[in-house]
C-alpha cells in the first residue's frame, strides 16, 4: 500500500499540473512552452531581418528608378533645346534670300523706305509682292505661323499670315510689336503669346532680327518669325509615356517660350531658382526636382520640373510590391516553421497525452514507439516501463478494484475528444502540402469561399459581391484549364453599388463551361462586361466556344420568349425567369450565336439598390 501511495502521489500532482496548464494555456502559451518561445524568437528575428532587407531593396530601387526617370526627362529636355536651338541658328539662313536675290531686297527696301503706308495698305499689287517674298520663308520652314515686320520710318506694322497667305496692316496692340518697336541691332528671342490666325488664336514664340535697305543700312526695320509652339509639343510627344513633369523654355528675362503645361499668361516667377542652378526647390508650395540646360549665348534656359510626389508614385507601387513579396516570404517561412514545429509538438503531445491517460487511471495505455533513438523515444521507453511496473503492482494488490475501474475507463474513453482524428487529418494536409498539390489546395479554398458567399448572404446582394462570386468561380476553372483558357471582366464602377438577385450571373458562366468551352483548344476566351444605360444595367457574356446550332438556338429563344414563370426551369431559362419575376416582363435574358465559334448572352435588369429590390418583392408578395 505504501508503494501505491508513493506511485500515485506524483501522478496526482502531474495530472493537476496538466489540468492547470490547460486552464491557462491561452494566457501563458509562450511563457510555459519553451519551444513556442523559441519559435516566436526565431520568427521575430527572421521578420526583422527580412524587412530590413526589404527597406534596403526599396531604397536602392527608388534611387535607381529616380536616376532612370531623370535621364529620360533629361533626354527629352535636350531634344527640345536642340530643336529650339536649330530654329535660333537657322534664323539668318531663313532671311538670307532677302539679301541674296535682288528682287526680294528691292521689295523689302521699297517697303521700309516708303514714307507712305497707304500704298501697301490699298495697293493689291504691292501687297502681293510682299506676300511672294514672305512665301519663300514658309517654304523653308513649315513651323512658321506668321511673319511680323515693323517699319521704323513710319511705325507701320505688317503681319503675314501663313494660313491665309495674306498681308495685313495691324494696330499698335497686336502682340510683339511693342517689343519690335524698341528693338536695336542683333537677334532677340520673345516668349510665347497668342495671335489671330484665321478664325482662331494660335500660340507662337518669336525670333527677331533687324533689317537694312540700300540707303538705311542698319535698323530700317525689324522682322520677327513667329513659330507655332505646337511644333515643340509634337517633338515632346515622342517621349509620351516615358517622361513626367513640366518642360519649359524661358528667356533670361522670364518670358516663357514653351511650357508643356500651357501656362503662358505671365512671366516665370522662379527665375532666381533657375539662374542659381539649384537642383531642387519649393515651387507653388510643393517640393520639386529641377534640371536646367542654360544656353547663355542664346539667352534662354531649358528647364524640367517634376514634383517629388510624382516620382514617389512609382516608388509607392514598388514599395507595395516588395512588401507583398517579403510578407509572403515571412508567411511561407512561418507556415514551414509551423509544420516543422507541429512534428515536434506531435511527439510532445504524445507524451502529454500518455500522462493525462495514466493520470486518469488508464493504466493500460502505452506511448507508441517509433524506433527512433532520440530524446523523445528514450522518454517514451522509460515512461512505458514505469507504467508496466505500476500496472503490475496494482494487478497484484487490487485486482478486484481494477475490474471495476476498467468499466469506468471504457465509459471515460467513449467521451474523450477524438484528438487522434484531428492529428490524422492534420498529417494528411501536411502530406498534401509537402507533395506540392498547391493547385488542389487553392481550388478547395476558392470553392469554400464561393459556397460561403452563396450561403451566408441575403437574397439580394450588391453587384460587387456577385462579381466577386463570378471571379472566384472563374478562378477555379483558370486553375483547371491553365493556359488554355482566358477570361476578362470589365465592369463599370458606377453599377457596383446596385443590387442583384444572388447567384444570377454564375449560371451563365457555368453554362459556358458545360456546353461552350473547347477542351481541345488552347485559346478559349470568355468575356464579361457590365455597363449602365440610363436606368438599366446591361451584362454581356461573350465566348469563342462551340457556338449553338441554328435549330437549337431557335428552340432556346422560343423557350425564353414563351416561358411560364410558374414552371420549373434550369440554367439560362431559370435565370430568365428569375429576372422577369423580380424586374418585370420587359427585362430578361437574350442569347445569340453564329453556330461556329461565337456565342453572346445578354442580361438586362433595372438599376435598383438592394433595399429597393427587397421593397419591390414585398409589394409583389
C-alpha positions in Angstrom: 0.0 0.0 0.0 2.8 2.4 0.8 4.3 1.7 -2.6 1.0 2.5 -4.3 0.7 5.8 -2.4 4.2 6.6 -3.4 3.5 6.0 -7.1 0.0 7.6 -7.2 1.1 10.8 -5.4 3.3 12.1 -8.2 0.7 11.0 -10.8 -1.9 13.0 -9.0 0.4 16.0 -8.9 1.3 15.6 -12.6 -2.4 15.4 -13.5 -3.1 18.6 -11.5 -0.3 20.4 -13.3 -1.6 19.3 -16.7 -5.1 20.5 -15.8 -3.8 23.8 -14.6 -1.7 24.2 -17.8 -4.8 23.5 -20.0 -6.8 26.0 -18.0 -4.3 28.8 -18.6 -2.9 27.7 -22.0 -4.1 30.7 -24.0 -2.8 33.2 -21.4 0.6 31.7 -20.8 1.2 29.9 -24.1 4.6 31.4 -24.7 5.6 31.7 -21.1 5.1 27.9 -20.3 6.2 26.3 -23.6 9.9 26.6 -24.3 9.5 25.5 -27.9 6.8 28.1 -28.5 9.1 30.8 -27.1 11.9 29.6 -29.3 9.7 29.6 -32.4 8.5 33.1 -31.5 12.0 34.5 -31.1 13.2 32.9 -34.4 10.1 34.4 -36.2 10.8 37.8 -34.8 14.5 37.7 -35.8 13.7 36.4 -39.2 10.9 39.0 -39.7 13.2 41.9 -38.6 16.0 40.8 -41.0 13.6 40.3 -43.9 12.0 43.7 -43.5 15.4 45.3 -43.1 16.5 43.8 -46.3 13.2 45.0 -47.9 13.8 48.5 -46.8 17.3 48.4 -48.3 16.0 46.9 -51.5 13.2 49.6 -51.7 15.7 52.4 -51.1 18.1 51.1 -53.7 15.3 50.6 -56.3 13.9 54.0 -55.6 17.2 55.7 -56.2 17.7 53.7 -59.4 14.2 54.5 -60.5 14.7 58.2 -60.0 18.0 58.1 -61.9 16.3 56.4 -64.9 13.4 58.7 -64.8 15.7 61.8 -64.6 17.7 60.5 -67.5 14.6 60.1 -69.7 13.4 63.6 -68.7 16.9 64.9 -69.4 16.9 63.3 -72.9 13.5 64.9 -73.7 14.7 68.3 -72.4 17.9 68.0 -74.6 15.7 67.3 -77.6 13.5 70.3 -77.0 16.6 72.5 -76.5 18.2 71.2 -79.7 15.0 71.8 -81.6 14.7 75.4 -80.4 18.5 75.9 -80.9 18.2 74.8 -84.5 15.4 77.4 -85.0 17.6 80.0 -83.5 20.7 79.1 -85.6 18.7 78.9 -88.8 17.2 82.4 -88.4 19.8 84.1 -90.5 19.7 81.4 -93.1 16.0 81.9 -93.2 16.1 85.6 -94.0 19.2 85.3 -96.3 17.1 85.2 -99.5 16.0 88.8 -98.8 19.5 89.9 -99.5 20.8 87.3 -102.0 18.0 87.9 -104.5 18.0 91.5 -105.8 14.2 91.4 -106.4 13.5 90.4 -102.9 15.9 93.0 -101.5 14.3 95.7 -103.7 10.8 94.8 -102.5 11.8 95.0 -98.8 13.8 98.2 -99.4 10.7 99.9 -101.1 8.5 98.8 -98.1 10.9 100.1 -95.4 11.9 103.3 -97.2 8.5 104.3 -98.3 7.2 107.4 -96.5 3.6 106.5 -97.1 2.0 103.3 -95.9 -1.2 103.7 -97.9 0.3 102.1 -101.0 0.9 98.9 -99.1 -2.5 99.0 -97.5 -4.6 99.7 -100.5 -2.5 98.6 -103.5 -3.0 94.8 -104.0 0.0 94.6 -106.4 2.4 95.9 -103.8 0.9 93.7 -101.1 1.3 90.7 -103.4 5.0 91.5 -103.9 5.4 91.3 -100.1 3.3 88.1 -99.9 5.5 86.4 -102.6 8.7 87.3 -100.6 7.2 86.0 -97.4 6.0 82.8 -99.0 9.7 81.9 -99.6 10.1 81.9 -95.8 7.3 79.5 -95.3 8.7 77.1 -97.9 11.9 76.9 -95.9 10.2 76.1 -92.5 6.7 74.7 -92.2 6.5 75.5 -88.5 6.2 79.2 -89.2 2.8 80.6 -88.4 3.3 84.3 -89.2 6.0 86.9 -90.1 5.8 90.3 -88.4 7.5 93.4 -90.0 7.9 96.7 -88.1 8.8 99.7 -90.2 10.9 102.2 -88.2 10.4 105.1 -90.5 6.6 105.4 -90.0 6.0 102.9 -87.2 3.8 100.8 -89.5 3.1 97.2 -88.5 2.6 94.4 -91.1 1.7 90.7 -90.4 2.0 88.0 -93.0 -0.2 85.0 -92.1 0.9 81.6 -93.4 -2.5 80.1 -93.1 -4.4 82.7 -95.2 -1.3 83.8 -97.2 -2.3 87.4 -96.7 -0.5 90.6 -95.6 -2.4 92.7 -93.0 -1.8 96.1 -91.5 -2.4 95.8 -87.8 -2.9 98.2 -84.9 -0.5 99.0 -82.1 -1.9 96.5 -79.7 -1.0 93.5 -81.8 1.3 91.1 -79.9 5.1 91.5 -80.1 5.1 94.9 -81.9 5.7 96.9 -78.7 9.0 94.9 -78.4 9.9 95.2 -82.1 9.4 99.0 -81.9 12.1 99.2 -79.2 14.4 96.6 -80.8 18.0 97.5 -81.6 20.5 95.7 -83.7 21.1 92.0 -83.2 18.9 88.9 -82.8 16.3 88.7 -80.0 14.0 86.0 -78.7 10.5 86.5 -77.4 8.3 84.4 -75.2 5.0 82.8 -76.3 1.9 84.9 -77.0 -1.4 84.4 -78.8 -2.0 85.8 -82.3 -5.1 85.5 -84.6 -4.8 83.0 -87.4 -7.9 82.8 -89.5 -10.8 82.3 -87.0 -8.8 81.1 -84.1 -5.9 82.1 -81.9 -2.5 80.3 -82.1 0.3 80.2 -79.5 3.6 81.3 -81.1 7.0 82.3 -79.9 9.3 84.7 -81.8 12.8 85.1 -83.1 13.6 88.6 -84.4 16.3 90.5 -86.2 16.8 93.9 -87.8 16.5 94.8 -91.5 18.6 97.2 -93.6 18.0 98.8 -97.0 20.0 100.4 -99.8 20.1 103.8 -98.0 19.3 102.8 -94.4 22.0 100.2 -93.9 21.2 99.4 -90.3 17.9 99.2 -88.4 15.5 100.3 -91.1 13.0 97.9 -89.5 12.6 94.7 -87.6 11.4 91.2 -88.8 10.1 88.6 -86.4 9.4 85.0 -87.4 6.5 83.6 -85.3 6.8 79.8 -84.8 4.0 77.6 -83.6 4.5 76.2 -80.1 2.5 73.2 -81.3 5.6 72.1 -83.2 7.6 71.8 -79.9 4.7 69.8 -78.4 5.0 67.3 -81.3 8.7 66.9 -80.5 7.8 66.2 -76.9 5.1 63.7 -77.9 7.8 61.3 -79.0 8.6 60.8 -75.3 5.0 60.4 -74.3 4.6 57.7 -71.6 8.3 57.8 -70.7 8.6 61.3 -69.2 6.9 63.1 -66.3 6.8 66.6 -65.1 6.9 70.0 -66.7 9.1 71.1 -69.6 9.9 74.8 -70.2 11.9 77.0 -72.4 12.3 80.5 -70.8 14.3 83.6 -71.7 16.7 85.0 -69.1 14.1 87.8 -68.6 11.5 85.2 -67.5 9.4 85.1 -70.7 8.0 81.7 -71.4 8.9 80.4 -74.8 7.4 76.9 -74.3 5.5 75.3 -71.4 4.3 71.8 -71.6 1.5 72.8 -69.1 0.4 75.7 -71.4 0.9 78.4 -68.8 1.9 81.4 -70.9 -0.1 84.2 -69.1 2.7 85.6 -67.1 6.5 85.6 -66.6 8.0 82.6 -64.9 8.3 83.7 -61.3 11.1 81.4 -60.2 13.9 82.7 -62.4 16.1 83.2 -59.4 16.0 79.5 -58.7 16.8 78.6 -62.3 19.7 81.1 -62.5 21.1 79.8 -59.2 21.4 76.3 -60.7 19.6 74.7 -57.8 18.6 71.0 -58.3 15.6 71.2 -56.0 13.3 73.9 -54.6 9.8 74.5 -53.4 7.7 75.6 -56.4 4.0 76.5 -56.0 4.1 75.2 -52.5 5.4 71.7 -53.4 8.9 70.3 -53.2 10.3 69.7 -56.8 13.4 68.4 -58.5 14.8 70.7 -61.2 17.0 70.1 -64.2 18.3 73.0 -66.3 20.2 73.5 -69.6 21.3 77.1 -69.7 22.2 78.4 -73.2 23.9 81.7 -72.2 24.9 82.6 -75.8 21.3 82.5 -77.0 19.9 83.9 -73.7 17.4 81.1 -72.9 17.2 78.2 -70.4 15.8 74.7 -70.9 14.0 73.6 -67.7 12.4 70.4 -66.4 10.5 70.5 -63.2 9.0 67.4 -61.5 7.2 67.2 -58.2 8.7 64.9 -55.6 5.3 63.3 -55.2 5.1 62.4 -58.9 8.4 60.5 -58.7 7.3 58.8 -55.5 4.1 57.4 -57.1 6.1 54.6 -58.8 8.2 54.2 -55.6 4.9 53.6 -53.7 3.8 50.9 -56.1 7.1 49.2 -56.0 7.2 49.5 -52.2 3.8 47.8 -52.0 5.1 45.1 -54.4 8.3 44.5 -52.3 6.4 44.4 -49.0 3.9 42.0 -50.5 6.7 39.7 -51.7 8.6 39.8 -48.4 5.4 39.5 -46.4 4.7 36.4 -48.4 8.2 35.1 -47.6 7.5 35.7 -43.9 4.2 33.9 -44.2 5.7 30.9 -46.0 8.5 30.7 -43.5 6.0 30.9 -40.7 4.0 28.1 -42.3 7.0 25.9 -42.9 8.2 26.7 -39.3 4.8 25.7 -38.0 4.8 22.5 -40.0 8.2 21.5 -38.7 7.1 22.6 -35.2 4.0 20.6 -35.4 6.1 17.4 -36.0 8.0 18.1 -32.7 4.8 19.1 -31.0 3.1 15.9 -32.0 5.8 13.9 -30.2 5.5 16.1 -27.1 1.7 15.8 -27.3 2.0 12.1 -27.3 3.9 12.2 -24.0 1.4 14.7 -22.6 -1.5 12.5 -23.8 0.1 9.5 -22.1 0.5 11.3 -18.8 -3.1 12.5 -19.0 -4.4 9.0 -19.6 -2.3 7.5 -16.9 -3.4 10.3 -14.6 -7.0 9.5 -15.4 -6.4 5.8 -14.3 -6.0 4.4 -17.8 -3.0 2.3 -16.7 -3.1 0.1 -19.8 -2.1 2.9 -22.1 1.5 2.9 -23.5 3.1 5.6 -25.6 3.7 4.2 -29.2 7.4 3.8 -30.0 8.7 4.9 -33.4 12.0 3.1 -33.4 13.9 6.4 -33.5 16.6 6.6 -30.9 16.2 10.2 -29.9 15.3 12.0 -26.7 11.5 11.5 -27.1 12.0 7.8 -27.8 14.0 7.4 -24.6 11.4 9.3 -22.5 8.7 7.1 -24.0 10.5 3.9 -23.2 11.1 5.0 -19.6 7.5 6.1 -19.3 6.2 2.8 -20.6 8.4 0.9 -18.2 7.1 2.9 -15.3 3.5 2.2 -16.4 4.3 -1.5 -16.7 5.6 -1.6 -13.1 2.7 0.4 -11.8 0.2 -1.8 -13.6 1.9 -4.9 -12.2 1.7 -3.7 -8.6 -2.0 -2.7 -9.0 -2.9 -6.0 -10.6 -1.4 -7.9 -7.7 -2.9 -5.8 -4.9 -6.2 -4.5 -6.3 -7.4 -6.9 -9.0 -10.9 -6.6 -8.0 -10.8 -2.8 -7.8 -9.2 -2.7 -11.3 -12.1 -4.7 -12.8 -14.4 -2.0 -11.6 -12.3 0.7 -12.8 -12.0 -0.9 -16.2 -15.7 -0.4 -16.8 -15.4 3.3 -15.8 -12.4 3.7 -18.0 -14.3 2.4 -21.0 -17.0 5.0 -20.3 -14.4 7.7 -20.0 -12.7 6.7 -23.2 -16.0 6.9 -25.1 -16.3 10.5 -24.0 -12.8 11.6 -24.8 -12.5 14.1 -27.7 -11.1 12.3 -30.8 -7.8 14.2 -30.9 -6.3 11.4 -32.9 -8.7 12.1 -35.8 -7.6 15.8 -35.9 -4.0 14.8 -35.8 -4.5 12.3 -38.6 -6.3 14.9 -40.8 -3.5 17.4 -40.0 -1.0 14.8 -41.1 -2.9 14.3 -44.3 -3.0 18.1 -45.0 0.7 18.4 -44.3 1.5 15.5 -46.6 -0.6 17.0 -49.4 1.2 20.3 -48.9 4.6 18.5 -48.9 3.6 16.7 -52.2 3.2 20.1 -53.8 -0.5 19.9 -54.5 -0.9 23.7 -54.3 -3.4 24.0 -57.1 -5.8 21.5 -55.4 -5.4 23.3 -52.1 -6.2 26.7 -53.8 -9.2 25.2 -55.7 -10.5 23.9 -52.3 -10.1 27.3 -50.8 -11.8 29.0 -53.7 -14.7 26.5 -53.6 -15.1 27.0 -49.8 -15.1 30.8 -50.2 -17.6 30.5 -53.1 -20.1 28.4 -51.1 -19.6 30.5 -48.0 -20.5 33.6 -50.1 -23.5 31.8 -51.6 -24.8 30.5 -48.2 -24.4 33.5 -45.9 -25.6 36.4 -48.0 -29.2 37.6 -48.4 -31.5 37.1 -51.4 -30.3 40.4 -52.9 -26.6 41.4 -52.8 -24.6 44.2 -54.3 -23.3 43.7 -57.8 -19.8 44.0 -56.4 -20.3 40.8 -54.4 -21.9 39.0 -57.3 -18.9 39.9 -59.5 -16.6 38.6 -56.7 -18.6 35.3 -56.7 -18.1 35.1 -60.5 -14.4 35.8 -60.1 -14.0 33.0 -57.6 -15.9 30.6 -59.9 -13.8 31.6 -62.9 -10.5 31.3 -60.9 -11.4 27.6 -60.2 -11.6 27.0 -63.9 -8.5 29.1 -64.6 -6.6 26.6 -62.4 -8.4 23.7 -64.1 -7.6 24.7 -67.7 -4.3 26.6 -67.1 -3.1 28.5 -70.2 -5.8 27.2 -72.5 -8.4 29.5 -71.0 -8.5 33.3 -70.5 -11.2 35.4 -69.0 -11.8 39.2 -68.9 -14.2 41.1 -66.7 -14.9 44.8 -67.5 -17.5 46.2 -65.1 -18.5 49.9 -65.0 -17.7 51.1 -61.4 -20.9 53.0 -61.3 -23.1 49.9 -61.1 -21.1 48.2 -58.3 -23.4 49.6 -55.6 -26.7 48.5 -57.2 -28.4 45.3 -56.1 -28.9 42.0 -57.9 -30.5 38.6 -57.1 -27.9 36.4 -55.6 -26.3 33.9 -57.9 -27.9 35.4 -61.0 -24.8 35.6 -63.2 -22.9 32.4 -62.2 -25.2 30.0 -64.2 -24.2 31.9 -67.4 -20.6 31.1 -66.7 -21.5 27.5 -65.7 -23.4 27.1 -69.0 -20.3 28.1 -70.9 -18.1 25.5 -69.2 -20.7 22.8 -69.7 -21.6 23.5 -73.3 -19.3 26.1 -74.8 -15.7 25.6 -74.0 -13.5 23.6 -76.4 -11.3 21.2 -74.4 -9.0 20.6 -77.3 -8.3 24.3 -78.0 -5.7 26.4 -76.2 -7.3 29.8 -77.0 -10.6 29.7 -75.2 -11.7 33.1 -74.1 -14.7 34.3 -72.0 -15.6 38.0 -71.5 -17.9 39.7 -69.1 -18.9 43.3 -69.4 -21.3 45.4 -67.4 -22.5 48.9 -68.1 -25.1 51.4 -67.1 -27.5 52.6 -69.8 -29.9 55.2 -68.3 -31.8 53.4 -65.5 -30.9 49.9 -66.8 -27.9 47.7 -66.3 -26.6 45.5 -69.2 -24.4 42.5 -68.6 -22.9 40.8 -71.7 -21.2 37.4 -71.8 -19.2 36.5 -74.9 -17.1 33.5 -75.8 -15.3 31.9 -78.7 -16.6 28.4 -77.9 -18.5 25.8 -79.9 -21.5 28.1 -80.6 -25.1 26.9 -80.8 -26.7 25.3 -83.9 -29.3 27.3 -85.6 -32.2 24.9 -84.8 -31.2 24.5 -81.1 -30.7 28.3 -80.8 -34.2 29.0 -82.1 -35.7 26.4 -79.7 -33.9 28.1 -76.8 -35.0 31.6 -77.9 -38.6 30.4 -78.2 -38.5 28.9 -74.7 -37.2 32.2 -73.4 -40.0 34.2 -75.1 -42.8 31.8 -74.2 -41.7 30.6 -70.8 -44.1 30.2 -67.9 -42.6 31.7 -64.7 -44.5 29.1 -62.6 -43.0 26.1 -64.4 -39.7 24.6 -63.0 -36.7 25.5 -65.1 -32.9 25.3 -65.1 -29.8 27.1 -66.4 -30.4 30.0 -68.7 -34.2 29.6 -68.7 -34.1 29.7 -64.9 -32.1 32.9 -64.9 -34.5 34.5 -67.4 -37.5 33.5 -65.2 -35.9 35.0 -62.1 -35.2 38.3 -63.9 -38.8 38.6 -65.1 -40.2 37.6 -61.7 -38.1 40.3 -59.9 -37.9 43.1 -62.5 -40.9 42.5 -64.8 -41.7 41.3 -68.3 -39.6 43.9 -70.1 -36.4 42.6 -68.6 -34.7 39.3 -69.0 -32.0 37.3 -70.9 -31.2 37.2 -74.6 -28.9 34.9 -76.5 -27.4 34.8 -79.9 -24.7 32.7 -81.7 -23.2 32.2 -85.1 -23.3 28.4 -84.7 -19.5 28.1 -85.1 -17.3 29.9 -82.7 -19.2 32.8 -81.1 -22.0 33.0 -78.5 -23.3 36.1 -76.8 -25.6 36.1 -73.8 -27.1 39.5 -72.6 -28.9 40.2 -69.4 -30.8 43.4 -68.9 -32.1 44.4 -65.4 -33.2 47.6 -63.8 -30.8 49.7 -61.8 -32.1 49.3 -58.2 -30.4 49.1 -54.8 -30.8 46.1 -52.5 -33.3 47.9 -50.3 -35.3 48.9 -53.4 -35.3 45.2 -54.6 -36.5 44.0 -51.1 -39.3 46.6 -51.0 -40.4 45.6 -54.6 -40.6 42.0 -53.6 -42.6 42.8 -50.5 -45.0 44.8 -52.7 -45.3 41.8 -55.1 -45.9 39.4 -52.2 
